[in-house]
């Protein structure tokens, strides 16, 4: 019931892409540096906040020095006034440290929220510009997770780990310098764990990178399943598949849980090393320092200051694992974000070519193969030559899988032709800006898509800016969608996600209204009446004929009633135009067309040959199937 959550054609999906990135030498730092264009506008506040955090952290290192003065001075001399003075200094330092950290948080909150918003806006704009082939390959959940979870991880990284990796490094260096200045022998004891800790951190980063990537990809997979289950809830309930969907969700959840536990085990391991080794070093320094104090080689105040400084460095050291983990997750999120941003948008418009193909819509030697298809595979469309004259309506007929929908998608450049050219009134569509092309060409798909907006907003998406109630009412009348006025709030009624609160026929009529509302010069309709009952279909056809008289149209048709809307018919067979003529001409001369229009089962000829002279039409007899189609034609003519 669920589709493959990884983009098709990418092997094992996003996890293979992660392996490829690591194999190419992608590093955490290199990945995170790609965020610089977004961070650059707010760099002043971020650098200022980092400087304030360094000062605040180093302020904490002054505490041990004040304690040393107090122990060796007022405490040793039994001077209460000095003790109170030292306590006041400690209180002031505490307020200063808290105030500085609060200022840092205030400085970064607003700009980083802006960085996240800018990245999300850029991702959304880029998704709109990516070709349909990209969206066909990628699962929606993977794209959603990149625009939500991954960007949240990046904001958290910029707000905390990015700053505190610097702050903690400066604090550790300053603290080590203070301890060495107090007593270099004790300082060397505390530095002993440094090398093993660095080795552990290096190994941790490599292993954590793999697990973090796997976890974030699995979040995308899980998001896809949830989204599909919500959108397909009618199918799930209708077929009683809620248990199987629950099992699929449970399996993915369990897989994600296992990956998150693997992350937790890695984090626990590095924390155990990072915490234990420094603690052992502090214990050794305490024993050695106590012996030196007892021998008179070290003052008590110096030992207190030394140990206080060591304890002050516990959090900067202990947090290394946590900060590395967040940094690695941010690097993975950055890689996932730019996997989408690096995808090439729709191909650029080429230089204009000379006109000369005449008016209307013309296909010249058009061949199309999907971008991810094998090079040696047969093209979906091959050597298409077709001319829809200005003001003419042409029906496109063919068996299922013959390439009708693909051919119509080439006109508004939802897909790019592999070779050949398509012209509108003599202009090559690849030489036209897409905005201009899609203003000239309106499309209504067989599967209508409505958005979570009002009926009026959905329909007026097909009109130019400034269109209002007049255009809306006209389009609804053409599509016989007067039901919209009877909805609770009329055309202001919200149709809900995917328009599922409406019937299939209602959605299809609104999609048709959206296609005609802008009075387009070229109209492409992909079986626009398939969900309508016969009475509504007849009413829509009557109104649609007036629209077709004012435009050049290409109409995918499966039924004789739809074919009769067109002036001529093109038969698409095996990815090629097999015949062009009027409906009645093709009924008389083409067996395959007669078979398609008959609605009967079986093959279009006794021997499977679809050419003229095969099967029951060999001697000019249309056969029972064609007769049925002809009766249907006459009935339609009578209705007209």
Phi, psi and omega in degrees: 000339180253147179273165180299119184287351177263146180304131181294148177084002182250028180070237179276013173088214188295332180293325175293324178295324177296318179296321178297320181295319179292322179296331179278002176092018180296127181246165179299312182296316181297321179294314184291334179295340179290348177279350187303318179303329178278329182278332186307316181298336182247019186298326182299314181290323179293316178294320177297318179295321178296318178298318178296320179295322177297315179298316180298316181293318179291335175300325179296337179281350177283336180306310180300326179291322176295320178297320178299314179299319182293316183291313182283342182253264185304321181292312180296325181271001181055052182249096182301322181298320179294323179296316179295323177296317177298319179297322179296318177298319179297320180295316179296319178297321178297316178297319180297316180297314180296318180296320180293319178293325176295320177296320178301314181298320180295322182293326187265341188299304184294310182298325181287328172297324177292321177299314179298318180295320180295318180294322179292320179295318179296320179297317181296315178299319182293321178299325179291334184267349181286147183293161180300326180301325177296312182293333176293329184274330188263137174287139183297326180297325177295320179290320179297317182295329178289328180273353182236284185299314183295319180291328175295319177298321180293319178297317179297322179295314181293330182280328188235291185301319182303316180287315190278344169297320176289312182300313183293323178298314179296319181296317180296316179297316179295317180295317178298319177299318179296317181293319178295326178291327179289310179198112188291332179291316177293326178298319178294325177299317181288336179278350184304321182284357188300313184296309179298326179295319179295321179296318179296318179297320180296315179294322181298316183299318181294315182288321182292329179301315181295315183290321180297318179297317181298319181295317182291325175294321180292329173298318176298319177299315182294321177299320179298314181297317180296315181298315180294324180293323179290313181291329181258026186299328180294319179294316182300314180289320183298325180258006178062039185259019183295328180290318180293323177294321178296322178294318179298317179295319181297319180297315179294321178296319180293322177296315179295321178298318178297321179293318179295324176293324176297320176298317181296322179295318178297316180295320178296322180297312182291325177295321180300318180290313184294327180278318187291311184299312176298324179296319177296322179294320178296319178298317178296319179295324179296315179297312181296319180294321179297320177297318180294322177295317180297325180278354180082011180272351184214138179282154179297322180296322179294319178295319178297316180295320181297311182291325178295320177296318178299318179291326178294335180273357182298313182294313177304325180281314181299328184281356182303313180298316180297316181291322177296320180297314180295323179294320180291321176296322178293321178297319178295318178298322178296316178300316181294321179298313184281347170301322178280315183295332180279347178296135184293133176289182177305140186305147182292153177292142181266171180296148182296143176248162184294141177285172178150005179268005181081181182277180179078200181253124183228134173254127181240109176049044185282129174233141179219132172227136181298143186304326183266009179282155178298145183300324183270007180281156180289141179291152177292319177236139185220122173056052180278119173238118184205140179231118172259112187291158179304130180078001182265150172249128180239129176272141178248116186240144177180163179292163177302130180088007182280348177107016184297308182296321178299318180297317180293329180291341180286334185294310177275011179062039168290330168233153178261139179297144176286321174203167184090190181210155176235133181235148172242117184050040176087355181259128178295128184295335179286347178265001181256138172304140183301325180299316179293316180302315185279351168280329180280328187248125174250146186230139170235121184268159179296321177263100185288138178245123175245154183252165179286076181208182180284165177302313181299317180296322178296317182289317184286357171300334181272002183250164176288161177302139179100351177294146185225211186297325182299310179295323180296312181297321179296315182295319178296325179292318179300317183275005182053043181253037179298344177303335183299326181290339180269359176291161186312316180245027180062219181285357175269000180293132177284128184273349179082170184300130180061008180066024185289351176283351179253162177284167179299318180294322178295318178297320182293323179291322177294322177295322177294318177299321178297325181288326186261351187297330183270009183046060185290153176287329180232135184233128178241116183241123180258091180047062191285352186243015188294334185262008185263149173285167189297324182289314177295321179301315181297320179293318179295318181299319181298318180286326183290331179300325180292325178290316183295335178292343184253006186216171173257123191230145172238119189237118172284128186226145175240344184239149179305325181298323178285322179301323183293349174289337188266156175283321178223169183231139172245130179262121179257122183221123178061032179081009180231155173281113184270331182196151176223135178175187175283166180303313183289324178298315182290327176299322182281330191247348186232115183294318181298317180296317179299321179294318179297320182282342183286331183074013180270164176279187179082185183262162182284021176180155183300326183257009183080002180277129182263005183278173180293141179091357178268152173066207188290348182264014186302324184252027178092350177282126182290340184081170184298319182296313181294325177299318179299319179295321182292322176299316178301319179300313182296323177299316179296320179297321179295320180297324180290000000 
